[in-house]
Amino acid sequence: MVTLPFPQPGRLVDRAYRVLDKAENGTPDEKRALKLGGALERPWDPPSCPPALRGQVWAWLDEVAGWVNHEYSWGVDRLIPPCWPAHPHIAHELAVLADLRRTAGRDTTSALLEYWHRDVLPMFLERMHLRLAGSCAAGHQDWTAAARHRAFHNDVNQAQRQARFTADCQTTYPPPATYVDDDAQFVPDDGTGEHLVVDTITGEVIDFNDRRRRPSS
């Protein structure tokens, strides 16, 4: 064969897609029933899937990774590495890549597939290449940012961030000043005897007591 067909997902993944299609295009009763059933499982977001479904998602993505390497990679610097499950950034994006390719392959025109070829796949491979930075070429290498990740979650840094969040939530910001032009119009209120100010630029009705003059530009 000149080209290999795009891998198809397993039964559970296919069922999840059928449910999602009903949620999008089903009858009102079907949509209502699905809405009452809670959050839907989305194969392009593996953490949203229960273990059995997620297992089939991973198997499908592994086939897709091999297919992409065979069909679209000639040089070695843009190959999806065999250790891709050890790289969350690849796992997250590969799921979206596979979902978009599946959708494009089922469309009635070639527009989505052309978009996948032109933008989706090249950008995925480029981001992967930049993030890997040459690692894992001869075997998996440990995460070089692991120490900084641990520092992010240590007690001291978490406490410092929480202190800033708390301070922010206790801050009361003053309301923005309201400016009125020299030619603002004063119109009578509806029988109360009070007057309103109308900004002739924005049309906004302004409290007479809170007005301020607009600064000159």
C-alpha positions as CSV (number, residue, x, y, z in Angstrom):
1,M,0.0,0.0,0.0
2,V,1.2,3.5,-0.8
3,T,-0.5,4.9,2.3
4,L,-1.8,3.2,5.4
5,P,-5.3,3.9,6.7
6,F,-5.8,5.9,9.9
7,P,-6.2,3.6,12.9
8,Q,-9.8,3.2,14.2
9,P,-10.5,3.2,17.9
10,G,-11.9,0.3,19.9
11,R,-15.5,-0.5,20.8
12,L,-15.7,1.6,24.0
13,V,-14.1,4.6,22.4
14,D,-16.5,4.3,19.4
15,R,-19.4,4.1,21.8
16,A,-18.2,7.2,23.6
17,Y,-18.2,9.1,20.3
18,R,-21.7,7.9,19.5
19,V,-22.9,9.3,22.8
20,L,-21.2,12.6,22.2
21,D,-22.8,12.7,18.7
22,K,-26.2,12.3,20.3
23,A,-25.5,15.1,22.8
24,E,-24.7,17.3,19.9
25,N,-27.1,16.2,17.2
26,G,-29.7,14.0,18.9
27,T,-33.4,14.6,19.6
28,P,-34.4,16.9,22.4
29,D,-35.3,13.9,24.6
30,E,-31.8,12.3,23.9
31,K,-30.1,15.5,24.8
32,R,-32.1,15.9,27.9
33,A,-31.4,12.4,29.0
34,L,-27.7,12.8,28.5
35,K,-27.6,16.1,30.3
36,L,-29.2,14.5,33.3
37,G,-26.7,11.7,33.2
38,G,-23.8,14.0,34.2
39,A,-20.5,14.7,32.5
40,L,-19.8,13.0,29.3
41,E,-16.7,11.0,28.5
42,R,-14.5,12.7,25.9
43,P,-11.7,10.6,24.3
44,W,-9.8,13.7,23.4
45,D,-9.4,14.4,27.1
46,P,-8.3,11.0,28.6
47,P,-8.7,12.0,32.3
48,S,-12.4,12.4,31.6
49,C,-12.6,8.7,30.8
50,P,-13.1,5.8,33.3
51,P,-10.3,3.1,33.4
52,A,-11.8,0.7,30.9
53,L,-12.4,3.4,28.3
54,R,-9.1,5.1,29.1
55,G,-7.3,1.8,28.4
56,Q,-8.8,1.7,24.9
57,V,-8.0,5.4,24.4
58,W,-4.3,4.7,25.2
59,A,-4.2,1.7,22.9
60,W,-5.7,3.8,20.1
61,L,-3.3,6.7,20.6
62,D,-0.4,4.3,20.6
63,E,-1.5,3.1,17.1
64,V,-2.0,6.7,16.0
65,A,1.5,7.6,17.2
66,G,3.0,4.7,15.2
67,W,0.9,5.7,12.2
68,V,2.0,9.3,12.3
69,N,5.7,8.3,12.5
70,H,5.3,6.0,9.5
71,E,3.2,8.2,7.3
72,Y,4.5,11.7,8.1
73,S,8.0,11.6,9.5
74,W,11.0,11.2,7.3
75,G,13.7,12.8,9.5
76,V,14.3,11.5,13.0
77,D,13.9,14.8,14.9
78,R,10.1,14.9,14.6
79,L,9.3,11.3,15.5
80,I,7.0,10.6,18.4
81,P,9.2,8.8,20.9
82,P,8.4,5.3,22.0
83,C,8.3,6.6,25.6
84,W,5.5,9.1,24.8
85,P,3.2,7.9,27.7
86,A,6.0,9.1,30.1
87,H,5.5,12.6,28.6
88,P,2.1,14.2,29.7
89,H,2.5,17.0,27.2
90,I,2.5,14.4,24.3
91,A,-0.3,12.3,25.8
92,H,-2.6,15.3,26.1
93,E,-1.9,16.7,22.6
94,L,-1.8,13.3,20.9
95,A,-5.4,12.7,22.1
96,V,-6.5,15.9,20.4
97,L,-4.5,15.2,17.3
98,A,-6.2,11.8,17.0
99,D,-9.6,13.2,17.6
100,L,-9.2,15.9,15.0
101,R,-7.9,13.4,12.4
102,R,-10.8,11.1,13.1
103,T,-13.3,13.9,12.6
104,A,-11.5,15.1,9.4
105,G,-11.6,11.6,8.0
106,R,-15.4,11.3,8.5
107,D,-16.3,14.7,7.0
108,T,-18.0,15.1,3.7
109,T,-15.3,17.4,2.3
110,S,-11.5,17.5,2.4
111,A,-11.4,20.9,4.2
112,L,-10.9,19.6,7.7
113,L,-8.3,17.1,6.5
114,E,-6.4,19.9,4.7
115,Y,-6.5,21.9,7.9
116,W,-5.2,18.9,9.8
117,H,-2.3,18.5,7.4
118,R,-1.5,22.2,7.1
119,D,-1.8,23.3,10.8
120,V,-2.7,20.6,13.3
121,L,-0.1,18.0,12.7
122,P,2.9,20.3,11.9
123,M,2.2,22.4,15.0
124,F,1.9,19.3,17.2
125,L,5.2,17.9,16.0
126,E,6.9,21.3,16.4
127,R,5.7,21.8,20.0
128,M,6.7,18.2,20.8
129,H,10.2,18.8,19.3
130,L,10.7,22.0,21.3
131,R,9.6,20.5,24.6
132,L,11.7,17.4,24.2
133,A,14.7,19.5,23.3
134,G,16.6,16.5,21.9
135,S,16.0,14.3,24.9
136,C,14.8,10.6,24.6
137,A,16.5,10.1,21.2
138,A,18.4,7.1,22.5
139,G,16.0,6.1,25.2
140,H,13.8,7.8,27.8
141,Q,15.3,10.5,30.0
142,D,13.9,11.7,33.3
143,W,12.1,14.9,33.4
144,T,14.7,17.7,33.6
145,A,12.2,20.1,35.3
146,A,11.3,17.6,38.1
147,A,13.2,19.5,40.7
148,R,11.4,22.7,39.9
149,H,8.0,20.9,39.9
150,R,8.7,19.6,43.4
151,A,9.7,23.1,44.5
152,F,6.4,24.5,43.1
153,H,4.5,22.1,45.4
154,N,6.6,22.3,48.5
155,D,5.1,23.7,51.7
156,V,6.9,27.1,51.7
157,N,6.0,28.0,48.1
158,Q,2.4,26.9,48.5
159,A,2.1,28.9,51.7
160,Q,3.5,32.0,50.0
161,R,1.0,31.7,47.1
162,Q,-1.9,31.2,49.4
163,A,-0.9,34.3,51.4
164,R,-1.1,36.3,48.3
165,F,-4.5,34.9,47.3
166,T,-5.8,35.6,50.8
167,A,-4.5,39.2,50.7
168,D,-6.0,39.8,47.3
169,C,-9.4,38.5,48.4
170,Q,-9.4,40.9,51.4
171,T,-8.7,43.9,49.1
172,T,-11.6,46.2,48.2
173,Y,-10.9,48.0,45.0
174,P,-12.4,51.5,44.6
175,P,-15.0,51.9,41.8
176,P,-13.8,53.4,38.6
177,A,-14.3,57.1,38.2
178,T,-17.1,58.3,36.0
179,Y,-16.3,61.2,33.7
180,V,-18.7,63.7,32.1
181,D,-17.9,65.9,29.2
182,D,-18.7,69.7,29.2
183,D,-21.6,69.1,26.9
184,A,-23.2,66.3,28.9
185,Q,-26.9,66.6,28.9
186,F,-29.0,66.8,32.1
187,V,-32.4,65.2,31.7
188,P,-35.2,65.0,34.3
189,D,-35.9,61.8,36.1
190,D,-39.3,60.1,35.9
191,G,-41.2,62.4,38.3
192,T,-38.9,62.2,41.3
193,G,-37.7,65.7,41.0
194,E,-34.1,64.5,40.6
195,H,-31.9,64.8,37.5
196,L,-29.8,62.4,35.6
197,V,-26.6,63.0,33.6
198,V,-26.3,61.4,30.2
199,D,-22.8,61.1,28.7
200,T,-23.2,62.2,25.1
201,I,-20.2,60.1,23.9
202,T,-21.2,56.7,25.4
203,G,-24.9,57.3,26.1
204,E,-24.4,56.1,29.7
205,V,-26.7,57.4,32.4
206,I,-24.6,58.7,35.2
207,D,-25.4,59.4,38.9
208,F,-25.4,63.2,39.2
209,N,-23.6,63.1,42.6
210,D,-20.8,60.8,41.5
211,R,-19.9,62.5,38.2
212,R,-16.3,63.7,37.5
213,R,-15.0,65.6,34.6
214,R,-13.4,63.6,31.8
215,P,-9.6,64.3,31.6
216,S,-8.5,66.1,28.5
217,S,-6.6,64.1,25.9
